[in-house]
Amino acid sequence: MTTRERMLAVIRGERHDFVPFVQYDGLAGPNEEIWSVIGQDNMGLLRWSKVYRFEHHHCYFEVKQIKKNNLNGFLTILHTPRGNLTEESYREPVYKSTHIEKHFIQKPEDYGIFMTYLKDIIIYEDIERFTRDESELGDDGIAMVTMERTPFQQLWIQWVSLTDLSYHMVDYPELLDQCIRLLTELHYRTFEMVRKASDKVFIPFVNFPDNITAYAIGNRNFRKYCIPLYNELADLLSDKDIPVVVHMDGDLKPLWLDIKESKVKGLDSFTPAPDNDTSVKEAVSLWPDKRLFINFPSSVHLEESEGIYKEAKKILEEAGQHLERFWIQISENVPPGIWRKSFPQIIKAIKEFDLSRII
């Protein structure tokens, strides 16, 4: 089987020759460099892609490079006819992750400017981007159709700090309701765009990049703002047999039942202990019908080779009868160059495990 065929087999819940090992395209290091060490057939690629794009008639973003305390960053200015919003972010030099120091929305008046931006969005079909990504990946991986984050997650991750959002939802509920309603309407428009695109191209699955962490969103907000949209898109695509997957990379224990009862077919970047609160064994028991794209815990990459191998073997063993429904992946940041030590150990565990299964 090719790497792509193995990955598609997991998505469909079908048997394959060995558990795929996958990385978000170029995340831990250049694909070609990694392949030259571990072998191209031993690592697949998962690339974020889209079948639509946003354009604006009256709003635009301006980005300026800035520096503070020896950190490189960006000042992003959103220009609208009603006024401007600014975001200040800095890039961590080792893990290359971005930290937002000042969010676009700071005060109640900013929501009016933000809603002006939302109302200015025009959505166009952009199948060419997706077909280009699929063509470039070839047999080495899959392009996943990426949705926008659901409203609550999008607000606190991209636009306003979680602390401010929590206060604003209590102090200005009508304002937040208007904002969330506009974001939800945008979702419905993108849902229809994805459905129409599925008539023209093969879509393996769609992914909400929601970065779900139970203690940030809570049960009530998860049920109110996330689950209905996951289920609505799942229903819309059910006759197309296109699974809905959600990026859930944090602690999940308080959301176990909600996830189980949802129409979500897969958890992307599911990260088990020791980094988070749900083990692989618990996950396959709780959600036997769901795909698990298991992020190898970032902290374990720092252990010695033997510890990395043992953790990979543990993940495989805990998956048990779930073998046709999961792969191991790298979808969270890891230290530069650490793959040279950790990737061979993960692959070794996969190959030995599958060999023992066949024997």
C-alpha positions in Angstrom: 0.0 0.0 0.0 1.1 3.6 -0.5 1.1 6.0 2.4 -2.0 7.7 1.0 -3.8 4.4 0.8 -3.0 3.6 4.4 -4.2 6.9 5.6 -7.5 6.6 3.6 -7.9 3.1 5.0 -7.8 4.6 8.5 -10.4 7.2 7.6 -12.7 4.5 6.2 -12.0 2.1 9.1 -10.5 -0.5 6.8 -7.5 -2.9 7.3 -4.1 -1.8 6.1 -0.6 -3.2 6.2 0.8 -1.1 9.1 -0.2 1.8 11.3 0.6 5.1 9.5 3.0 7.6 10.9 2.1 11.1 9.8 3.3 14.7 10.3 1.5 18.0 9.6 3.2 19.0 6.4 6.7 20.2 7.3 5.9 20.7 11.0 8.9 19.0 12.7 11.3 19.6 9.9 11.5 19.6 6.1 9.8 16.6 4.7 12.6 15.7 2.3 15.2 15.9 5.0 13.2 13.6 7.3 12.5 11.2 4.5 16.2 11.0 3.7 16.8 9.6 7.2 13.7 7.4 7.9 12.5 6.5 4.4 9.7 8.1 2.4 7.4 5.2 2.9 7.6 5.5 6.7 6.0 9.0 7.1 2.9 10.4 5.5 1.8 14.1 5.3 -1.3 15.9 6.3 -1.8 19.3 4.8 -4.3 22.0 5.8 -6.2 23.0 2.7 -9.5 24.7 1.7 -12.1 24.6 -1.1 -13.1 28.3 -0.5 -11.6 31.6 0.2 -12.6 34.9 1.9 -12.3 38.3 0.1 -13.3 41.8 1.2 -14.5 44.8 -0.7 -13.9 47.4 2.0 -11.6 45.8 4.7 -8.0 44.7 4.6 -5.2 43.6 6.8 -1.8 45.4 7.1 1.1 43.5 8.7 4.3 45.2 10.0 7.3 43.5 11.5 8.2 44.5 15.1 10.6 43.5 17.8 10.4 43.4 21.6 12.8 41.9 24.2 14.8 40.2 21.4 11.6 38.5 20.1 10.5 39.0 16.5 6.9 39.7 16.0 4.1 41.3 14.0 1.8 44.2 14.3 -1.4 43.3 12.4 -3.8 46.1 11.6 -7.4 45.3 10.4 -8.6 48.4 8.5 -12.4 48.8 8.2 -14.7 51.7 7.2 -15.8 51.9 10.9 -12.3 52.0 12.3 -9.2 49.9 12.9 -8.3 47.0 15.2 -4.7 45.9 16.0 -3.1 42.7 17.1 0.4 42.4 18.5 2.0 38.9 18.4 5.5 37.5 18.9 7.2 34.3 17.7 8.9 32.0 20.2 12.4 31.3 18.7 12.7 27.6 19.7 9.3 26.0 19.1 8.3 28.6 16.5 4.9 29.1 18.1 3.2 32.5 18.1 2.0 34.3 21.3 -0.6 37.0 21.0 0.3 39.7 23.5 -2.5 42.2 22.4 -5.7 40.9 20.8 -7.7 42.8 18.2 -10.7 43.2 20.5 -10.1 45.0 23.8 -13.3 46.9 24.6 -17.0 46.7 23.7 -16.7 49.3 20.9 -14.3 46.9 19.1 -17.0 44.4 18.5 -18.8 46.9 16.2 -15.6 47.2 14.1 -15.2 43.4 14.1 -18.8 42.9 12.9 -18.2 45.4 10.1 -15.4 43.2 9.0 -17.6 40.0 9.2 -20.3 41.6 7.1 -17.8 42.6 4.5 -16.7 39.0 3.9 -17.4 37.5 0.5 -16.9 33.7 0.1 -15.7 32.3 -3.2 -15.2 28.7 -4.3 -11.4 27.9 -4.5 -11.2 24.2 -5.5 -7.9 25.0 -7.4 -6.0 25.3 -4.1 -7.3 21.9 -2.9 -6.6 20.1 -6.1 -3.1 21.6 -6.3 -2.4 20.4 -2.7 -3.6 16.9 -3.5 -1.5 16.8 -6.7 1.6 18.0 -4.8 1.2 15.4 -2.1 0.5 12.5 -4.5 0.9 9.2 -2.8 2.7 10.7 0.2 -0.4 12.1 2.0 -3.7 13.8 2.2 -5.0 17.3 1.9 -7.7 17.9 4.5 -10.5 20.5 3.9 -10.2 23.0 6.8 -13.2 24.9 8.1 -13.2 28.0 10.2 -13.1 27.6 14.0 -16.5 27.5 15.6 -17.5 30.9 17.0 -16.5 30.6 20.7 -13.2 29.1 19.8 -12.5 31.5 17.0 -13.2 34.5 19.3 -10.9 33.6 22.1 -8.1 32.1 20.0 -8.0 34.7 17.2 -9.7 37.9 18.3 -10.1 38.5 22.0 -8.4 37.0 25.1 -10.2 34.2 26.9 -10.3 36.4 30.1 -11.8 39.4 28.3 -14.2 37.2 26.4 -15.5 35.7 29.6 -16.1 39.1 31.1 -17.7 40.4 27.9 -20.1 37.5 27.7 -21.4 38.5 31.1 -21.3 42.3 30.7 -22.4 42.6 27.1 -24.4 39.5 26.3 -26.4 41.1 23.5 -23.3 42.3 21.7 -21.7 38.9 21.9 -24.9 37.2 20.7 -24.9 39.5 17.6 -21.2 38.7 16.9 -21.7 34.9 17.4 -24.7 35.0 15.2 -22.7 36.6 12.3 -19.9 34.0 12.8 -22.5 31.2 12.7 -24.0 32.6 9.5 -20.6 32.5 7.9 -20.2 28.9 8.9 -23.5 28.0 7.2 -22.2 29.6 4.0 -18.9 27.8 4.1 -20.8 24.5 4.8 -22.7 24.9 1.6 -19.5 25.7 -0.3 -17.9 22.5 0.9 -20.9 20.4 -0.1 -20.9 21.9 -3.6 -17.2 21.3 -3.9 -17.7 17.7 -2.9 -19.6 17.2 -6.2 -16.5 18.2 -8.1 -13.5 16.7 -6.1 -12.9 13.8 -3.7 -12.8 15.2 -0.1 -11.3 12.6 2.4 -12.6 14.5 5.5 -13.2 18.0 6.8 -11.5 19.4 9.9 -12.5 22.0 12.4 -9.2 23.4 13.8 -10.9 24.1 17.1 -8.0 23.4 19.5 -10.5 22.0 22.1 -9.4 22.1 25.7 -12.1 21.3 28.2 -11.1 23.7 30.9 -11.0 26.6 28.5 -14.4 26.1 26.8 -16.4 24.2 29.5 -19.3 21.9 28.9 -22.0 24.5 28.5 -20.1 26.5 25.8 -19.0 23.3 24.1 -22.6 22.1 23.8 -24.0 25.5 22.9 -21.4 26.8 20.4 -19.5 23.8 19.0 -21.6 20.5 19.0 -24.5 22.0 16.9 -22.2 23.1 14.2 -20.2 19.9 14.1 -23.5 17.9 13.9 -25.0 20.2 11.2 -22.0 19.8 8.9 -22.0 16.1 9.6 -25.7 15.9 8.6 -25.1 18.0 5.5 -22.2 15.7 4.3 -23.7 12.4 5.5 -24.9 11.3 2.1 -21.4 12.1 0.7 -19.8 9.8 3.3 -17.4 12.7 4.3 -16.4 12.4 8.0 -16.2 15.5 10.2 -13.1 15.6 12.3 -12.2 18.1 15.1 -8.8 19.2 16.3 -9.0 18.3 20.0 -5.5 18.6 21.4 -6.1 19.5 25.1 -7.6 18.0 28.3 -10.9 16.3 27.4 -12.2 14.4 30.4 -15.1 16.8 31.2 -16.3 16.6 27.6 -16.1 12.8 27.2 -19.9 12.2 27.0 -20.5 15.2 24.8 -17.9 14.0 22.3 -19.3 10.5 22.4 -22.8 11.7 21.7 -21.8 14.0 18.9 -21.7 13.2 15.2 -18.0 13.9 15.0 -16.2 11.0 13.4 -12.7 11.7 14.4 -10.4 13.5 16.8 -7.4 15.2 15.2 -4.3 15.8 17.3 -5.8 13.9 20.2 -2.9 14.0 22.7 -2.8 11.4 25.4 -1.1 11.3 28.8 1.4 12.4 30.0 0.6 15.7 28.2 -3.1 15.6 28.8 -5.8 13.8 30.8 -7.1 11.1 28.5 -5.2 7.9 27.7 -5.5 6.1 24.4 -7.0 3.1 26.2 -9.8 5.4 27.6 -10.3 7.0 24.2 -10.9 3.8 22.3 -13.2 2.6 25.0 -15.2 5.8 25.1 -15.3 6.4 21.3 -15.0 3.0 19.6 -16.6 4.4 16.3 -14.3 7.4 16.0 -11.0 7.8 14.3 -8.1 8.9 16.4 -5.3 10.9 14.8 -3.0 10.6 17.9 -0.4 13.3 18.4 2.7 11.7 19.9 3.0 13.6 23.2 5.4 16.5 22.7 7.1 16.1 26.1 8.1 12.5 25.3 10.3 13.7 22.4 12.7 15.0 25.1 13.2 11.6 26.7 16.0 9.2 25.8 15.5 6.9 22.9 14.3 4.0 25.1 11.6 6.1 26.7 10.3 7.3 23.3 10.1 3.7 22.0 8.3 2.6 25.2 5.7 5.4 24.8 5.1 4.6 21.2 4.7 0.9 22.0 2.3 1.8 24.8 0.1 3.9 22.5 -0.1 1.0 20.0 -0.9 -1.6 22.7 -3.6 0.6 24.3 -5.2 1.0 20.9 -6.0 -2.7 20.9 -8.8 -3.6 18.5 -8.9 0.0 17.3 -6.1 -0.6 14.8 -8.0 0.2 11.7 -9.2 3.5 13.1 -6.0 5.4 14.2 -2.6 6.6 13.2 0.2 8.3 15.1 1.1 11.8 14.0 3.1 14.9 14.8 0.7 17.8 15.0 2.0 19.9 17.9 5.2 21.8 18.0 8.4 20.0 19.0 12.0 21.3 19.5 13.9 21.8 16.2 15.9 18.7 15.1 14.4 16.4 17.8 12.9 14.2 15.1 16.3 12.7 14.4 16.1 11.0 17.8 12.4 10.4 18.2 11.0 9.5 14.8 13.2 6.4 14.3 12.0 5.1 17.7 8.3 5.7 16.9 8.7 4.0 13.5 10.6 1.1 15.1 7.7 0.5 17.5 5.2 0.6 14.7 7.0 -1.8 12.5 7.6 -4.3 15.4 4.1 -4.0 16.6 2.6 -4.7 13.2 5.0 -7.5 12.6 3.8 -9.1 15.8 0.2 -8.6 14.8 0.8 -10.4 11.5 2.7 -13.3 13.2 
